[in-house]
Amino acid sequence: MGSHSTTYPHAMSTHDDNPAASGADTPPTRPVDTEAGLDILTFGCRLNAWESEVMRKHAREQGLTNTILVNTCAVTNEAVRQARQHIRRARRDNPDARIIVTGCAAQVDPDMFGNMPEVNRVIGNDEKLKAETFKPADLLGGTEKVRVNDIMSVTETAGHLVEGMEGRARAYVQVQNGCDHRCTFCIIPYGRGNSRSVGAGEVVDQIKTLVDSGHSEVVLTGVDLTSWGDDLPGTPPLGRLVQSILKHVPDLPRLRLSSIDAIEIDEALFEAVTGENRIAPYLHLSLQAGDDMILKRMKRRHLRDDAIALCDRLKSARPEIAFGADMIAGFPTETEAMFDNSIRLVDECQLAYLHVFPYSPRPGTPAARMPQLERAVIKDRATRLRAKADEALVAHLDGMIGIEKAALVEKPGFARAGNFASIRIPEADIPRPGALVDIAISGHDGRELQGVITG
């Protein structure tokens, strides 16, 4: 979204095993609430996954049954295509169920979904978070199929409390929504509206509740996370919120940040990330490209040297920190030399994890009107960038063999270190999901570490 946290590849996957990557090009998550007769298909970012849990809570409280909620993503054409495909499949498999479609794709193009005969209702990104929306008589009554308001008119973001996301070891707290930036490739501001923040006191109270319920790790998430506070009195920076959480929730073992805009890291945030061990030593940066001309044409607000300098500074202050990044391959007008600058940025920024997106023109965005590359060229560059990402990951994992890492148990046989490394562990002596344990690392298979619990 916009130019940051959840830009082109919105932030993150809905899956616990890849919380920093977008799910725009992956299948949806589908936890079925059989007791309440609910099925929720979630596409796209971590924020969407969190919002699906808000919808689940409201639907349960309102007694909604025999219903499939489809929470869509608009980041790429592929994300929209997948949503439509799953809607058709859901109707074939559930001929008597009600299908309600929402999310960014529904907000941006509600009539497209409204014209699908499989769909009963289309609701917007603002409506989906309101409890009253899910009253069966209101949601399903009347003849108006599309109920989507002007997202740009929304000025507040409520601090909905989800006491842990179902099936997930970590908890997520939405602190911000919307985006004030207008990157030339990104449709998301039109799906999410302008930036708006949840007050610090409300965020702290939510995290206290989550820690009291047993969560060892909390993730701060938003559309443009580093713009938090711009619309609050005194325009406090994100770093102040982070420091407030650490101070007022002393029992929180680990705080993780979702993807952030490198240009917007304030001094308070830098000090917290580099000086506080309770903050996970991992940052997912919204870089998008490694060539200055492409960055300018994307309307990004940083240059390649800015990204390199930031990563060097962070590494110097906290050597164990690891970086992930969103990168777009094949942006309009990108030459081979420009693409090579993106390849070289992987080493120059010491990136360990990449989420690579082949450029996908979104109607209505300035980039869609720029001279486009051939799809074969875009696909080839995405493949080459992913190969470079694999190489970088192997180097990252090599550096951890023979040391001990604190990790969060996500499910039997699987844990994740603070620096985002995934670790396979013997299932025989696994503690409960959500527990923080120490693991001695013995090797890796190129994708995941192997180790044993030591404490």
C-alpha positions in Angstrom: 0.0 0.0 0.0 1.2 3.3 -0.7 4.9 3.4 -0.2 5.7 1.4 2.8 4.5 -1.2 5.0 2.1 -2.7 2.7 2.7 -1.3 -0.6 2.6 -3.3 -3.7 2.9 -6.5 -2.0 0.9 -5.6 1.0 2.8 -6.4 3.8 2.4 -9.9 4.5 0.9 -13.3 4.0 -2.0 -14.5 5.9 0.0 -17.6 6.9 1.9 -17.8 10.1 4.8 -19.4 8.3 5.5 -16.3 6.3 4.2 -13.3 8.2 6.2 -10.7 6.2 5.2 -11.6 2.7 2.0 -10.8 0.9 -0.4 -13.5 0.1 -1.5 -11.9 -3.1 -0.1 -14.7 -5.2 -0.8 -17.6 -2.8 -4.0 -19.5 -2.0 -6.3 -18.0 0.6 -6.3 -19.1 4.2 -9.5 -20.9 5.1 -10.2 -21.6 8.8 -13.7 -23.0 8.8 -15.9 -22.2 11.8 -18.1 -25.3 11.6 -19.8 -24.6 14.9 -21.1 -21.3 13.7 -21.6 -22.3 10.1 -19.0 -19.8 8.9 -16.3 -20.1 6.2 -13.9 -17.2 5.7 -11.6 -17.1 2.7 -8.8 -14.5 3.3 -6.5 -13.3 0.5 -3.6 -10.9 0.8 -2.0 -9.2 3.7 -1.6 -9.8 7.4 -4.0 -6.9 8.0 -6.6 -8.7 5.9 -6.0 -11.8 8.0 -6.5 -9.8 11.2 -9.7 -8.1 9.8 -11.1 -11.5 9.0 -10.9 -12.4 12.7 -12.8 -9.2 13.5 -15.5 -10.2 11.0 -15.6 -13.7 12.5 -16.1 -12.2 15.9 -18.9 -9.9 14.7 -20.6 -12.7 12.7 -20.6 -15.0 15.7 -22.0 -12.4 18.0 -24.8 -11.6 15.5 -25.6 -15.3 14.9 -24.8 -15.3 11.2 -24.8 -18.9 9.8 -24.6 -20.7 6.5 -22.3 -17.9 5.2 -19.0 -17.7 3.3 -17.1 -14.4 3.8 -14.5 -13.7 1.1 -12.0 -11.1 2.1 -10.2 -10.0 -1.1 -6.9 -8.4 -2.1 -6.4 -5.9 -4.9 -2.6 -5.8 -5.0 -2.2 -7.7 -8.3 -4.5 -8.8 -11.1 -3.6 -12.4 -10.1 -5.0 -11.7 -6.6 -8.3 -10.5 -8.1 -8.4 -13.4 -10.5 -7.9 -15.9 -7.6 -10.7 -14.3 -5.6 -13.2 -14.6 -8.4 -12.1 -18.2 -9.0 -12.6 -19.2 -5.4 -16.0 -17.5 -5.3 -17.2 -19.6 -8.2 -15.8 -22.7 -6.6 -17.4 -21.8 -3.3 -20.7 -21.5 -5.0 -20.4 -24.9 -6.7 -19.4 -26.6 -3.5 -22.0 -24.8 -1.4 -25.1 -24.1 -3.5 -27.2 -23.0 -0.5 -24.7 -20.8 1.3 -24.7 -17.0 1.3 -21.5 -15.6 -0.2 -20.5 -12.1 1.1 -17.5 -10.4 -0.6 -15.4 -7.7 0.9 -11.8 -6.5 1.1 -9.7 -4.2 -1.1 -10.7 -5.6 -4.5 -14.4 -5.3 -3.6 -13.8 -1.7 -2.4 -12.0 -0.7 -5.6 -14.3 -2.5 -8.0 -17.5 -3.4 -6.2 -19.6 -3.7 -9.4 -17.4 -6.4 -10.8 -18.2 -8.6 -7.8 -21.8 -7.4 -7.6 -22.3 -8.6 -11.2 -21.2 -12.1 -10.3 -24.3 -14.3 -10.0 -22.5 -16.4 -7.3 -22.4 -13.4 -4.9 -25.2 -12.4 -2.5 -23.7 -9.2 -1.1 -20.7 -6.9 -1.6 -19.6 -4.8 1.4 -16.7 -2.3 1.7 -13.6 -2.2 3.9 -15.2 0.2 6.3 -18.5 -1.8 6.6 -16.8 -5.1 7.2 -15.4 -3.9 10.5 -18.7 -2.8 12.0 -20.6 -5.2 14.2 -24.0 -3.9 13.0 -23.1 -4.9 9.4 -23.4 -8.6 10.3 -26.9 -8.5 11.7 -28.6 -11.1 9.5 -31.6 -9.0 8.8 -29.5 -6.0 7.7 -26.8 -7.9 5.9 -29.1 -10.2 4.0 -32.3 -8.1 3.8 -33.3 -5.7 1.1 -32.5 -5.7 -2.6 -29.3 -3.6 -2.6 -26.6 -6.0 -3.5 -23.6 -3.6 -3.3 -23.1 -1.7 0.0 -19.7 0.1 -0.3 -19.2 3.6 1.0 -16.6 6.2 0.0 -13.5 5.0 1.8 -11.8 8.4 1.4 -14.5 9.8 3.7 -13.5 7.5 6.6 -11.5 9.4 9.2 -11.1 7.0 12.1 -9.8 3.5 12.7 -11.3 1.6 15.6 -9.1 -0.5 17.8 -10.9 -3.8 17.5 -9.6 -6.4 19.9 -9.0 -9.9 18.6 -7.8 -12.1 21.4 -5.4 -14.0 19.3 -6.0 -15.1 15.7 -7.4 -18.6 15.3 -4.8 -21.2 14.6 -1.9 -18.8 15.0 0.8 -18.7 17.7 1.3 -15.0 17.6 -1.2 -12.2 18.0 -1.7 -9.2 15.7 -2.7 -5.7 16.6 -3.8 -3.2 14.0 -2.5 0.2 14.9 -3.0 2.0 11.6 -5.0 1.8 8.4 -5.0 3.6 5.0 -2.3 5.4 3.1 -1.5 9.1 2.2 1.1 8.2 -0.4 0.4 7.6 -4.1 3.0 5.2 -5.5 2.5 4.9 -9.2 2.0 1.1 -9.2 -0.3 0.9 -6.2 -4.1 0.7 -6.1 -4.3 0.1 -2.4 -5.0 3.7 -1.2 -8.2 3.5 -3.1 -9.2 0.4 -1.3 -8.0 1.5 2.2 -8.5 5.3 2.2 -6.3 7.9 3.8 -4.0 7.1 6.7 -5.6 7.0 10.2 -4.2 5.8 13.5 -5.4 4.0 16.6 -4.5 5.9 19.8 -1.5 4.7 21.8 -3.5 4.1 25.0 -5.9 1.8 23.2 -3.0 -0.1 21.6 -1.3 -0.6 24.9 -4.5 -1.8 26.5 -5.0 -4.4 23.7 -1.5 -5.7 24.0 -1.9 -6.0 27.8 -5.0 -8.1 27.2 -3.2 -10.3 24.7 -0.2 -10.9 27.0 -2.6 -11.7 29.9 -4.2 -14.3 27.7 -0.9 -16.0 27.1 0.6 -14.6 23.9 4.4 -14.4 23.8 4.7 -12.4 20.6 2.6 -9.5 19.3 2.9 -8.1 15.8 2.1 -4.4 15.1 0.5 -4.2 11.7 -1.0 -1.6 9.4 -1.3 -0.5 5.8 1.5 2.1 6.2 2.8 1.3 9.7 5.4 4.0 9.9 2.8 6.7 9.2 1.2 5.9 12.6 0.6 9.1 14.5 0.5 11.6 11.7 -3.2 12.2 12.3 -3.0 12.2 16.1 -2.6 15.2 18.3 1.1 16.2 18.4 1.8 13.8 15.5 3.7 11.3 17.6 6.1 9.0 15.6 5.8 5.3 15.6 8.9 5.0 17.8 7.0 6.7 20.6 4.3 4.1 20.4 6.8 1.3 20.4 8.6 2.7 23.4 5.2 3.2 25.2 4.3 -0.5 24.6 7.7 -1.7 25.9 7.3 0.5 29.0 3.7 -0.2 29.9 3.6 -3.9 29.0 6.8 -5.1 30.7 5.6 -8.8 30.6 5.5 -8.8 26.8 8.3 -11.2 25.7 8.5 -10.1 22.1 7.2 -7.3 19.9 7.5 -7.6 16.1 7.0 -5.0 13.5 5.3 -5.7 10.2 6.9 -4.3 7.1 7.9 -0.6 7.2 8.9 2.2 4.9 12.7 2.6 5.2 12.5 6.3 4.7 10.1 6.8 7.7 12.1 5.2 10.5 12.3 7.9 13.2 15.1 8.2 15.8 12.9 6.8 18.6 12.1 3.8 16.5 15.7 3.3 15.5 16.8 3.4 19.2 14.1 0.9 20.2 14.8 -1.6 17.4 18.6 -1.5 18.0 18.6 -1.2 21.8 15.7 -3.3 23.0 16.1 -7.1 22.9 12.3 -7.6 23.3 11.9 -6.2 19.7 12.4 -9.0 17.2 15.7 -8.5 15.3 14.0 -8.4 11.9 12.6 -5.7 9.7 10.8 -6.2 6.5 11.5 -3.2 4.3 9.3 -1.8 1.5 12.2 -1.2 -1.0 10.5 -2.2 -4.3 13.5 -1.6 -6.5 17.2 -0.9 -6.5 17.5 1.7 -9.3 17.1 5.4 -8.7 15.3 6.1 -11.9 12.8 3.3 -11.3 12.3 4.4 -7.7 11.5 7.9 -9.0 9.1 6.6 -11.6 7.5 4.5 -8.8 7.1 7.8 -6.9 9.0 6.3 -4.0 10.5 8.6 -1.4 13.9 7.0 -1.1 16.9 6.3 -3.3 19.1 3.1 -3.3 21.8 4.8 -1.3 19.2 5.7 1.4 18.3 2.0 1.7 21.9 0.9 1.8 22.8 3.5 4.4 19.9 2.5 6.6 20.7 -1.2 6.5 24.4 -0.5 7.3 23.4 1.7 10.2 21.0 -0.8 11.6 23.5 -3.7 11.2 26.2 -1.7 12.9 24.0 -1.0 15.9 22.5 -4.5 16.1 24.5 -7.1 14.2 22.0 -9.9 14.6 19.3 -8.0 12.8 18.0 -9.5 9.5 16.2 -7.8 6.7 13.5 -8.8 4.3 12.2 -6.7 1.5 9.4 -6.4 -1.1 10.8 -6.1 -4.7 9.1 -5.6 -8.0 10.6 -7.1 -11.1 9.9 -5.7 -14.6 8.5 -2.3 -13.7 7.6 -0.3 -16.8 10.7 1.2 -18.6 13.1 -1.0 -16.5 16.2 -1.8 -18.5 18.5 -4.7 -17.9 21.0 -2.3 -16.3 18.3 -1.0 -14.0 17.2 -4.5 -13.1 20.9 -5.4 -12.3 20.8 -2.6 -9.7 18.0 -4.4 -8.0 19.9 -7.6 -8.1 23.0 -5.9 -6.5 20.9 -4.3 -3.8 20.2 -7.7 -2.3 23.9 -8.0 -1.3 24.4 -4.3 -0.6 21.5 -4.2 1.8 22.4 -7.6 3.2 18.8 -8.9 2.6 18.0 -12.3 3.8 14.4 -12.7 2.6 12.8 -11.3 -0.5 9.2 -11.3 -1.6 9.4 -10.9 -5.3 6.5 -9.6 -7.4 6.4 -9.7 -11.2 5.0 -6.3 -12.1 1.3 -6.4 -12.7 -0.4 -3.2 -14.1 -3.4 -2.2 -12.1 -6.1 -0.2 -14.0 -6.3 3.3 -12.7 -2.7 3.6 -11.6 -0.1 5.9 -13.4 2.3 3.0 -13.9 -0.4 1.2 -16.0 -0.1 4.0 -18.5 3.7 3.8 -18.8 5.5 1.8 -21.5 5.1 -1.8 -20.5 7.7 -4.6 -20.7 6.9 -7.9 -22.4 5.4 -10.4 -20.0 8.2 -12.9 -20.8 10.8 -10.3 -19.8 9.0 -9.6 -16.5 8.6 -13.3 -15.8 12.3 -13.9 -16.5 13.4 -11.1 -14.2 11.2 -12.3 -11.4 12.7 -15.8 -11.8 16.3 -14.4 -11.6 15.5 -12.2 -8.7 14.0 -15.1 -6.8 17.1 -17.1 -7.6 19.2 -14.3 -6.0 16.8 -14.4 -3.0 17.4 -18.2 -2.6 21.2 -17.5 -2.6 20.8 -14.8 0.0 18.7 -17.0 2.2 21.3 -19.8 2.1 24.0 -17.4 3.2 21.7 -16.1 6.0 21.1 -19.7 7.3 24.7 -20.7 7.0 25.6 -17.9 9.5 23.4 -19.5 12.2 24.8 -23.0 12.3 26.3 -23.9 15.6 24.6 -21.1 17.6 21.5 -21.0 19.8 18.4 -19.0 18.9 15.3 -18.0 20.9 12.3 -19.0 18.8 8.5 -19.0 18.9 6.9 -22.4 18.5 4.2 -21.9 15.8 3.0 -25.5 15.5 4.3 -29.0 16.3 7.8 -29.4 14.8 8.1 -25.8 13.7 9.4 -22.6 15.3 10.5 -19.2 14.1 13.5 -17.3 15.4 13.3 -13.6 16.2 15.3 -12.9 13.0 12.5 -14.6 11.0 14.4 -17.9 10.3 12.2 -20.9 10.3 13.4 -23.9 12.3 12.4 -27.5 12.2 12.5 -29.2 15.6 11.7 -32.8 16.8 8.0 -33.1 17.6 8.5 -35.5 20.5 9.2 -32.8 23.1 7.4 -29.7 21.7 5.8 -27.3 24.1 2.5 -25.6 23.3 2.3 -23.4 20.3 3.1 -19.8 21.3 5.9 -20.8 23.7 9.3 -19.1 23.4 12.1 -21.6 23.6 15.9 -21.7 23.0 17.0 -23.9 20.1 20.5 -25.1 19.2 21.0 -24.9 15.4 22.6 -27.9 13.8 22.1 -27.3 10.0 19.7 -26.4 7.3 18.2 -27.6 4.0 18.5 -24.3 2.1 15.0 -23.1 3.3 14.8 -24.0 7.0 17.1 -24.5 9.9 17.2 -27.7 11.9 17.7 -27.7 15.6 16.8 -29.1 19.1 15.3 -27.4 22.0 17.8 -26.7 24.8 15.6 -24.6 27.1 
